[in-house]
């Protein structure tokens, strides 16, 4: 949750500073800079885009974010033995 909060904060700061992705967010010609800040952006994003975001997060939750090996040290530990930078030895 911390990383997601950090990304959300940086997204807010970046867009409020006037920095936007170039181009359009959809094929109808809606540009990224026409999307407002904050919660108002949720209603301005095309419905197909929101459905894609929800489907992607759902696919991650159901298929990817799993403790496959049973080695999780805590709830939400999805390393599955793949990432060990040796920090636990400190």
C-alpha positions as CSV (number, residue, x, y, z in Angstrom):
1,X,0.0,0.0,0.0
2,X,2.9,2.3,0.6
3,X,4.2,2.1,-2.9
4,X,0.8,2.6,-4.4
5,X,0.3,5.7,-2.1
6,X,3.7,7.0,-3.2
7,X,2.8,6.6,-6.9
8,X,-0.6,8.3,-6.4
9,X,1.1,11.2,-4.6
10,X,3.6,11.6,-7.4
11,X,0.9,11.4,-10.0
12,X,-1.0,14.2,-8.2
13,X,2.1,16.4,-8.0
14,X,3.1,15.8,-11.6
15,X,-0.3,16.5,-13.1
16,X,-0.9,19.5,-10.9
17,X,2.4,20.9,-12.1
18,X,1.1,20.6,-15.7
19,X,3.1,17.6,-16.8
20,X,1.0,15.2,-18.9
21,X,1.6,12.3,-21.2
22,X,1.6,13.3,-24.9
23,X,-1.1,12.1,-27.2
24,X,-4.6,10.9,-26.7
25,X,-6.0,8.6,-24.0
26,X,-8.5,7.0,-26.5
27,X,-9.3,6.8,-30.2
28,X,-12.0,9.5,-29.8
29,X,-9.3,12.1,-29.4
30,X,-9.5,12.8,-25.7
31,X,-6.1,14.1,-24.8
32,X,-4.3,13.3,-21.5
33,X,-4.1,17.0,-20.6
34,X,-7.9,17.3,-20.8
35,X,-8.4,14.8,-17.9
36,X,-8.9,16.8,-14.6
37,X,-7.0,16.2,-11.4
38,X,-8.1,14.2,-8.4
39,X,-11.4,12.3,-8.1
40,X,-12.8,14.3,-11.0
41,X,-10.5,12.2,-13.3
42,X,-12.4,9.0,-12.5
43,X,-15.5,10.3,-14.3
44,X,-13.5,11.8,-17.1
45,X,-11.7,8.6,-18.1
46,X,-13.5,6.7,-20.8
47,X,-15.5,3.7,-19.4
48,X,-13.6,1.2,-21.5
49,X,-10.4,2.5,-19.9
50,X,-11.7,2.0,-16.4
51,X,-12.9,-1.5,-17.2
52,X,-9.4,-2.3,-18.5
53,X,-7.8,-1.1,-15.3
54,X,-10.3,-3.1,-13.2
55,X,-9.7,-6.2,-15.4
56,X,-5.9,-5.9,-15.2
57,X,-5.9,-5.5,-11.4
58,X,-8.4,-8.5,-11.1
59,X,-6.1,-10.6,-13.3
60,X,-3.1,-9.7,-11.1
61,X,-5.0,-10.6,-8.0
62,X,-6.3,-13.9,-9.3
63,X,-3.4,-15.2,-11.3
64,X,-0.2,-13.5,-10.4
65,X,-0.1,-12.2,-6.9
66,X,-0.1,-15.6,-5.1
67,X,2.2,-17.2,-2.6
68,X,2.9,-20.2,-4.9
69,X,5.7,-21.8,-2.9
70,X,4.2,-21.3,0.6
71,X,7.3,-19.5,1.7
72,X,5.6,-16.2,2.5
73,X,6.9,-14.6,5.7
74,X,3.9,-12.3,6.1
75,X,0.6,-11.6,4.5
76,X,1.2,-10.1,1.0
77,X,4.7,-11.6,0.6
78,X,4.6,-12.8,-3.0
79,X,8.4,-13.1,-3.6
80,X,8.0,-16.9,-3.9
81,X,11.7,-17.3,-3.2
82,X,12.7,-15.3,-6.3
83,X,13.8,-12.0,-4.7
84,X,16.3,-12.2,-1.9
85,X,18.6,-9.3,-1.6
86,X,20.0,-10.5,1.7
87,X,18.3,-7.8,3.7
88,X,17.0,-10.3,6.2
89,X,20.5,-11.0,7.4
90,X,21.0,-7.5,8.8
